[in-house]
């Protein structure tokens, strides 16, 4: 799988285009904080991602239609990893502490997220 780092000057445009390409895909979060890993229990359908200054906001819908909003503060790096068919498999947000929050998408190749 190929991974691409997004230049900070391109974040707004990339995230808008990313949102348009991935709306409706199942997605869940995983956080790498220090030496630990935390995986989210609740999966949702991706709606949009945006950035304002250094705060990323991700909006999803739960299976019951409830809006799920997550924030990632102090973002200083964004990267995307591609699946075998070149669809976006994950988007990663790195913060100033060196922690990483990853949004995993359901694979368009094998259906797993």
C-alpha positions in Angstrom: 0.0 0.0 0.0 1.2 3.5 -0.9 1.3 6.3 1.6 1.3 10.0 0.7 2.0 13.0 3.0 -0.2 16.0 2.2 1.6 19.4 2.2 0.1 21.8 4.7 -0.6 24.4 2.0 -2.9 21.8 0.3 -4.8 20.6 3.4 -8.0 22.6 2.8 -8.3 21.6 -0.8 -7.3 18.0 -0.2 -9.8 17.5 2.7 -12.6 19.0 0.6 -11.9 16.7 -2.3 -11.3 13.8 0.1 -14.8 14.4 1.6 -16.4 14.4 -1.8 -14.7 11.1 -2.8 -15.5 9.3 0.4 -18.9 10.4 1.6 -21.0 7.5 2.8 -18.1 5.0 3.3 -18.0 3.1 6.6 -15.2 4.4 8.8 -13.8 4.1 12.4 -11.1 5.7 14.4 -7.9 4.3 15.9 -5.6 6.5 18.1 -1.9 5.9 18.7 -1.1 7.8 21.9 2.4 7.3 23.4 2.9 3.6 23.5 -0.8 2.7 23.5 -3.4 2.1 20.9 -7.1 2.7 21.3 -9.7 1.5 18.7 -13.1 3.0 18.5 -16.1 0.7 19.1 -18.6 2.7 17.1 -18.3 2.7 13.3 -20.1 5.3 11.2 -20.7 6.4 7.7 -18.2 9.2 6.7 -19.8 12.6 5.9 -17.0 15.1 5.8 -13.6 16.3 7.2 -12.3 19.8 7.4 -9.6 21.8 9.1 -9.7 25.2 10.7 -6.2 26.5 11.8 -4.8 23.3 13.4 -8.1 21.6 14.4 -9.5 18.8 12.2 -13.2 18.1 12.4 -14.5 14.7 11.2 -18.3 14.2 10.8 -19.9 10.8 10.5 -23.4 9.3 10.9 -24.1 6.3 13.1 -26.1 3.4 11.9 -29.1 5.0 13.7 -28.6 8.3 11.9 -27.0 10.1 14.9 -24.3 12.6 14.0 -20.9 11.8 15.3 -18.4 14.7 15.4 -14.7 14.1 16.3 -12.0 16.7 16.7 -8.3 16.3 16.4 -6.4 19.3 18.0 -3.0 20.6 17.2 -2.6 18.8 13.9 0.7 19.3 12.2 0.7 16.5 9.7 -1.8 14.8 7.4 -1.2 11.6 5.4 -3.3 9.2 3.4 -2.7 5.6 2.7 -4.1 3.9 -0.4 -5.6 0.5 -0.9 -4.6 -1.9 -3.7 -7.1 -0.3 -6.0 -5.8 3.2 -5.3 -8.8 4.1 -3.2 -8.1 5.9 0.1 -7.8 3.3 2.9 -6.9 5.5 5.8 -6.3 9.2 6.6 -3.8 10.0 9.4 -3.6 13.1 11.5 -0.4 13.7 13.5 -0.5 16.2 16.4 2.3 18.3 18.0 2.8 15.6 20.7 3.7 13.0 18.1 0.3 11.2 18.6 -1.5 9.9 15.6 -5.3 9.5 15.0 -6.2 7.3 12.1 -9.5 7.1 10.3 -9.9 3.6 8.7 -12.3 3.2 5.8 -14.1 0.1 4.6 -12.0 -1.4 1.9 -13.4 -1.2 -1.6 -11.3 -4.2 -2.4 -12.3 -6.7 0.3 -15.0 -4.9 2.3 -13.1 -4.9 5.6 -12.5 -1.7 7.6 
